[in-house]
């Protein structure tokens, strides 16, 4: 017998949808002018998205769950309130869709469905069309539980930004320009000139910061990792804060020395100006995110 919606581990539910590239405004003409292979990949991903979305809707309906549906490109005040009140959130897309939705999730378990595995990495997503029926049934029964994962609390000049699930990048708005800032951790203070500063969670430790030379972390760790990209080294000076960890209870402080500095929270979708003299503080967020994830992906050192 299906569980009543009032008792379900899946209700209230919000379904967050990616807008496929092929469906975005102005893309039809661009695809017509592109190569057949590229156009085929984009159109194939859009088709996979629709098939996956249908499978998710049908699987939820079979469990007597009627989700509220929102587009990742239209996360207005109403959608954000729905995400904050939800008990269960499902994203259909890739990692970018999941990351953007996670900023507004408070108490819900978050499940990512990779809608196009052939073209999407989907490292944070734990299921796909072929397995979503099985996984949703296990979650509804309480046999599949989420992992409590750390997020980054970011406070810019006294104002809190959305909590980051993967990472925050401190950088100049021009990729070829030098990123300048003053970094403080405890009693240590340094001035850096580099191509940007990564601050990452254990979840994000396998992403950009690892490509910059960072260390993979276990998913359940309660600390952050930071690392300067391509740090300029002054002869005769050591760089004690080129990389390291921010333990729970500590704060990493950064003061901008850039007129055109930016903070990129979990990618380019959430970008905040970080001008000269602005100060930002990074800490382990008090409230973790409940993410359905495979911890073994983060244990491959």
Secondary structure, 3 states (H helix, E strand, C coil): CCCCCCCCCCCCEEEEECCCHHHCCCHHHHHHHCCHHHHHHHHHHHHHHHHHHHHHHHHHHHCCCCCEEEECCCCCHHHHHHHHHCCEEEEEECHHHHHHHHCCCCCCEEEEEECCCCCCCCCCCCEECCCHHHHHHHHHHCCCCCEEECCEEEEECCEECCCECCEEEEEECCCCCCEEEEEEECCEEEEEEECCEEEECCHHHHCHHHHCCCCCCCCCCCEEEEEECCCCCCCCCCCCCCEEEEECCCCEEEEECCCCEEEEECCCCEEEECCCCCEEEEEECCCCEEECCCHHHHCCC
